């Protein structure tokens, strides 16, 4: 896993938290929830290949 991915995830987390706070204070809790859900899905799609690779490595490890 590269360091760039960690920085991307951190940037998305900071951006989502700021947007959620702004939306909650303006009375749009539904939009804040959707923004946080979109951020979570974006990060999950970035991490999905690494999780798949991890499971393949574990499967290869135990099928000696």
Protein Blocks (a to p, Z undefined) as FASTA:
>chain_A
ZZklmmmmmmmmmmmmmmmmmmmmnopaklmmmmmmmmmmmmmmmmmmmmmmmmmmmmmm
mmZZ
